[in-house]
Amino acid sequence: MPNHPGFNTRAIHVGQGPDPVTGATVPPLYLTSTYTQPEFGRHLGYEYGRGDNPTRGSLEEALASLERGVGAVAFASGMAASDAVLRSRLVPGHRVLAAEDLYGGVYRLLERVYRPQGIDTHYANLGDVQQVQDLLNRIRPSVLWLESPSNPLLQVMDLPRLARASHEVGCTLVVDNTFASPYNQNPLEMGADVVVHSTTKYIGGHSDVIGGVAIVGDAETLKTLRFIRNTTGGTLGPFEAWLTLRGLKTLGVRMQQHAANAGRVVEFLRAHPAVDQVYYPSNNPIAQQQMRTFGGMVSFTLKTDGDPLPRVKRVLERFRIFSLAESLGGVESLVGHPATMTHAALPAAERQRRGVVDSLIRLSVGIEDVQDLVDDLSQALMGAEES
Ligand SMILES: *Cc1c(COP(=O)(O)O)cnc(C)c1O
């Protein structure tokens, strides 16, 4: 390996050398729950599958390298990773400060599991760093939890400033980097303490496997997270690790294409008479500094007078290439309606306040031929004109 291998070289090679026994070029899939010990009192570094598995280890080494961390811990899902990170920092009486446009599953975890145990979360718009500083001083949270870009309005947070503000009050900054992927930004290098991903999304990239990972900047937290995973059991299975690793190899080229296609789609939407607002981070100066590309997620609102839902329904039902589905980050394009799908759990007034209005549509722009995607959008948006 060269001294400073680039992103794609690391995605393809780190943790993935040839198998020492057979020379197999691709890391073998170790489907085993236990490991035979060569003699009494001695093992080969592997004892039991909940704790360690070589296939999972390959994935963790690669992900740690791509996020510039000291290590990675792979979990059965993004939610299992998020829960383990929260557990590593919180005991009853502690507080969390979280972005108000938090992923719905993490919101549910904080409200329905942590709050009843005496761990309260305060939600705020983290775009205003001065206000965040005031909140950090007043609330004294142990954890600041955010996503950048956020869901579904693609708001970008100033990660270096938020990291400095957190550290001034001894607070851990956790960044859910799922939307950007490690190709577009590495929050640990900007001062974050822990990065989490739902590897179900861009990292796996093919909508065929559920998984999550936490990547950390210090050895102590790494040890704690490995301990929590082994103790609570939310381990990523070897087959899931193998599939995720297979997806990971092409993350860089996929992200380039996602961003190129999303850029074209944004151009098209901005010029379309039925479209009101278009949300994409490309014009944001913080995003221009922090991100390599602006990713594949695009949101927009339809122009409406009166109830937007009939119009939204007509548009959504006309799509032929974009699938109406939850999730994101796969090679195939998806379309979703945040108000009734990903953000349905929020009260209507709260959704409205956060800009998750009924006319909002979210796209996960895939890597199909972009002209086909634009044509599909064009014919779907004809549904906005009918009545
Ligand atoms: C999907 C998602 C999660 C949860 O991940 P799972 O793999 O579904 O458990 C967390 N954060 C974000 C931003 C997500 O998109």
The ligand as a MOL file (V3000), in Angstrom:
LIG
                    3D

  0  0  0     0  0            999 V3000
M  V30 BEGIN CTAB
M  V30 COUNTS 15 15 0 0 0
M  V30 BEGIN ATOM
M  V30 1 C -31.9250 4.6310 8.5230 0
M  V30 2 C -31.2950 5.5940 9.4500 0
M  V30 3 C -30.9800 5.2510 10.7780 0
M  V30 4 C -31.3460 3.9050 11.3690 0
M  V30 5 O -30.6660 2.8720 10.7520 0
M  V30 6 P -31.2250 1.3600 10.6080 0
M  V30 7 O -30.1400 0.6690 9.8950 0
M  V30 8 O -32.5080 1.4340 9.8370 0
M  V30 9 O -31.4510 0.8600 11.9960 0
M  V30 10 C -30.3390 6.1950 11.5570 0
M  V30 11 N -30.0380 7.4200 11.0770 0
M  V30 12 C -30.3320 7.7870 9.8150 0
M  V30 13 C -29.9710 9.1540 9.3430 0
M  V30 14 C -30.9650 6.8970 8.9650 0
M  V30 15 O -31.2760 7.2790 7.7170 0
M  V30 END ATOM
M  V30 BEGIN BOND
M  V30 1 1 1 2
M  V30 2 1 2 3
M  V30 3 2 2 14
M  V30 4 1 3 4
M  V30 5 2 3 10
M  V30 6 1 4 5
M  V30 7 1 5 6
M  V30 8 2 6 7
M  V30 9 1 6 8
M  V30 10 1 6 9
M  V30 11 1 10 11
M  V30 12 2 11 12
M  V30 13 1 12 13
M  V30 14 1 12 14
M  V30 15 1 14 15
M  V30 END BOND
M  V30 END CTAB
M  END
